[in-house]
Amino acid sequence: MKKARKWLANIGIVLALAVALAGWIMLPWQGALALVVLVALWLTLTRSGRLAMAATRVGVASLPQRWGASSVIIVGIAGVVGVLVAMLAMGEGFAETLGRTGSDDSAIILRGGAQAETNSVISRDQVPLISALPGIARGSDNRALLSPELSQVVNLTGKADGTDVNAQLRGVGPMAWEVRPQVELVEGRRFEPGLRELIVGSGAHQQFEGLEVGSTINIGNQQWAVVGRFESGDSHDSELWADAEVVANTYNRSAYQSVTARLAPDGLQQLKAAMAADPRLKLDVETTRSYYSKQSAGLTKLIKVLGTVIGAIMAIGAVFGALNTMYAAVAGRAGEIATMRAIGFRGLPVVVAIMLETMLLALLGGILGAAVAWLGFNGYTVSTLGSNFSQVVFSFRVSPELLWSGLKWALGIGLVGGLFPALRAARMPVTDALRGA
């Protein structure tokens, strides 16, 4: 009967701990700060708290004598935090790159029901109809600021390992520069309409071979001259741009895939209403910011889920390492703990003292892991497949929010790793411990 009650009590502790951990991971920094203030007030204003602080000082003073075992906790938790933050930084960097692509004052038009450019078709006779619709901004010559475009995945050689990788060749219209004013030419010149000339984004230039200005590359069994390099600060940096008509002729395309347009003030609703009223235009329109944010959502979610799962698996290993270390520490300090119990330290101060000691080691591990993630991965440039199966170049982004999440994971591991050894120390019979000492 006693064993059954003990098992039920342990199960209750585990369930309560799981709920507490879930709440802790989701806790904002304001809530964590309030919790720290409450604990600090308890430690300084109550007798039990002051006893816990005194016991903690004794334990921390003995850390150098068991530094090897303590370093297991620090290194294990640092590994968890470093991997978790790095994985989440990859997802955040990818989402930020696509989130910077586009704006609220430009729109992308696709075939009705199409989720991306790859499965969209816009016929050539629809483009003049679109250009006449209200809601689209116009230039000084009263021409609609829009760019009929098509996208083609091409094979290039990656600089990293020399293997064939996918890149995106975008055919753009003559107004592409006015439609996307954030695109700046930083080297060379623009391509000439009607010629097989390319300008390449800085990200593509960094990732793929053969894209130096002045070079010639083979794409679609044709020779193309690289005449310029541009920067846009978004996912277009991963692309190669050329004249849409030349790209269409090279790949036997009879239609476009999308139309990107500058919007007049409050033009999106006007454009939607006018497009819905014309039965010849079974098309969808949304802001380019909304479109590219949706394109990043799936992969970003996948990266976050994978990062969390991998971090959780590593965290379980770190918890067991912390448990073993702290159990060994409690066993090695049995006489010391029993002496404190004998001179008036009750169970609660002893539990809190061992918990604080473990949390301190966890905090050191969390800071170490966060520092490694920040120094090693923040701004680190990589590429991955986008929604159109071509490489998108982006940089890891280790944000303060991710660092805070990593520290919360570290302290959560310390909480779990220290609780059970602390409870064992509090329940240790004084006479038995003193005899064992």
C-alpha positions, -999 to 999 in steps of 0.1 A, spaced: 0 0 0 28 24 9 45 16 -24 13 24 -43 9 57 -25 46 65 -33 41 57 -69 10 78 -71 27 107 -54 56 105 -78 33 104 -108 15 134 -94 48 152 -90 58 144 -126 24 156 -140 26 188 -120 62 193 -132 51 188 -168 24 215 -164 48 238 -147 74 234 -174 48 240 -202 38 272 -184 74 283 -178 83 278 -215 53 300 -226 59 326 -199 68 361 -212 98 379 -197 75 401 -176 61 370 -159 96 356 -154 108 388 -139 78 389 -115 85 353 -105 122 361 -98 112 391 -77 88 370 -56 114 343 -50 140 370 -41 116 386 -16 109 351 -1 146 344 2 154 378 19 123 384 41 114 349 55 133 327 79 130 297 56 143 318 27 173 330 46 181 295 57 178 284 21 203 311 11 227 300 37 225 264 26 229 275 -10 261 294 -2 275 262 14 267 242 -17 281 268 -41 313 271 -21 319 233 -26 313 235 -64 351 238 -72 356 204 -54 332 187 -78 337 209 -109 341 179 -132 307 165 -124 291 200 -124 306 207 -159 286 178 -172 254 198 -164 268 230 -179 281 214 -211 250 193 -216 226 222 -212 248 244 -233 245 219 -261 207 218 -258 204 256 -259 229 260 -287 212 235 -310 177 247 -302 186 284 -307 205 277 -339 176 256 -354 150 283 -345 173 310 -358 173 293 -392 135 293 -393 134 329 -381 160 340 -407 141 323 -435 108 339 -424 124 373 -421 139 372 -455 106 363 -472 88 387 -449 110 415 -461 101 406 -497 73 427 -510 53 455 -494 18 467 -488 19 491 -517 25 465 -543 4 435 -554 9 402 -571 -17 388 -594 -21 350 -600 -45 327 -616 -76 321 -595 -69 294 -569 -32 293 -575 -11 292 -544 22 301 -560 38 313 -592 47 277 -601 11 267 -607 -2 300 -620 -9 309 -657 -18 344 -669 -24 346 -707 -9 374 -727 -43 389 -737 -51 393 -700 -22 417 -693 -36 447 -712 -69 441 -694 -51 442 -661 -32 473 -670 -65 492 -675 -79 484 -641 -83 510 -614 -61 507 -583 -28 503 -602 -4 532 -599 7 550 -631 40 565 -641 46 600 -655 37 588 -689 4 574 -676 14 538 -682 4 513 -656 33 503 -633 32 466 -636 56 438 -646 43 406 -663 67 379 -651 75 342 -653 97 320 -632 120 292 -644 141 268 -622 176 264 -637 206 243 -627 237 260 -614 268 248 -596 270 256 -559 301 271 -546 299 252 -513 304 217 -527 304 220 -565 271 200 -570 242 210 -592 216 231 -573 184 248 -583 182 285 -588 154 308 -599 156 327 -632 129 354 -632 118 370 -664 106 405 -657 89 433 -677 103 467 -686 86 483 -655 102 459 -630 125 486 -616 96 510 -609 75 481 -594 103 471 -571 122 503 -561 142 484 -534 162 467 -561 195 485 -566 221 478 -591 255 476 -573 277 464 -602 276 465 -640 244 476 -658 209 465 -665 201 439 -691 190 450 -725 155 440 -736 156 413 -764 191 401 -755 202 371 -736 216 391 -707 213 385 -670 216 405 -638 221 384 -607 212 390 -570 240 393 -545 228 362 -527 229 342 -559 264 356 -567 276 345 -533 261 309 -535 266 299 -572 296 296 -594 300 315 -627 279 345 -619 307 372 -619 298 403 -639 313 399 -674 311 361 -674 290 339 -696 269 309 -684 249 282 -701 212 282 -692 185 264 -712 211 253 -738 218 290 -745 247 313 -737 237 342 -714 260 371 -705 260 383 -669 260 421 -672 251 433 -637 246 425 -600 218 439 -578 208 439 -541 173 440 -528 177 428 -491 150 402 -496 145 368 -513 150 384 -548 187 385 -539 186 347 -546 174 352 -582 187 358 -617 167 384 -637 164 387 -674 139 400 -700 106 382 -697 102 379 -735 137 363 -739 130 338 -711 97 330 -727 113 323 -761 141 302 -745 117 279 -727 88 281 -752 64 298 -728 33 312 -743 20 328 -711 31 346 -680 28 332 -645 23 364 -625 19 401 -627 34 423 -601 20 459 -599 25 490 -578 -7 500 -561 -23 535 -560 -33 548 -525 -60 525 -512 -57 507 -546 -60 470 -534 -97 471 -528 -103 489 -561 -82 464 -580 -100 435 -563 -135 449 -571 -126 457 -607 -110 423 -613 -141 405 -598 -164 425 -620 -146 414 -652 -155 377 -662 -125 376 -684 -102 379 -654 -105 348 -632 -75 360 -611 -66 365 -575 -47 395 -561 -30 402 -528 -2 423 -515 33 411 -522 40 412 -484 11 389 -477 20 365 -506 57 360 -496 48 357 -459 25 328 -468 52 312 -489 75 311 -458 49 298 -434 51 261 -441 89 258 -441 92 281 -410 67 259 -391 85 227 -401 119 241 -390 105 252 -356 88 219 -350 120 200 -359 141 223 -337 117 219 -308 117 181 -312 154 178 -315 159 202 -285 134 182 -264 152 150 -272 185 165 -262 169 181 -232 158 147 -219 195 136 -221 206 167 -203 180 161 -176 193 126 -170 228 140 -168 217 166 -143 199 140 -123 229 117 -121 252 146 -112 229 160 -85 221 126 -70 259 120 -67 263 154 -52 236 147 -26 251 113 -18 286 129 -14 273 156 8 251 134 29 269 142 61 269 179 54 231 179 46 224 158 77 244 182 99 224 212 85 192 192 92 203 185 127 211 221 136 177 234 124 175 234 86 141 220 77 132 202 45 121 233 25 154 252 29 173 221 19 151 215 -12 154 251 -22 192 252 -17 198 222 -40 173 236 -65 191 270 -66 225 253 -70 212 232 -99 195 263 -115 227 282 -112 246 255 -131 217 254 -157 219 292 -160 256 290 -167 250 263 -193 222 284 -209 244 315 -211 272 294 -227 249 278 -252 233 311 -261 267 327 -266 278 299 -289 246 302 -309 250 340 -312 287 340 -321 286 310 -344 253 314 -362 239 350 -361 242 363 -396 255 330 -410 244 327 -446 229 295 -460 204 286 -487 175 263 -488 147 252 -511 118 277 -514 83 271 -524 93 270 -561 120 244 -555 148 268 -561 174 280 -536 166 309 -513 196 325 -497 191 338 -462 209 344 -430 204 329 -395 188 354 -372 195 349 -335 171 373 -319 168 383 -283 135 364 -281 153 332 -292 180 337 -266 154 342 -239 137 310 -251 170 292 -248 176 304 -213 140 293 -203 148 258 -216 180 258 -197 163 268 -164 135 243 -171 161 215 -174 177 227 -142 144 226 -125 137 190 -135 172 179 -129 174 193 -94 140 186 -80 141 149 -73 177 149 -58 165 179 -37 135 159 -25 157 130 -17 180 152 4 150 166 23 137 131 30 171 117 41 169 104 77 193 124 97 207 95 118 213 73 88 231 101 69 253 109 99 262 73 103 270 70 65 292 101 68 
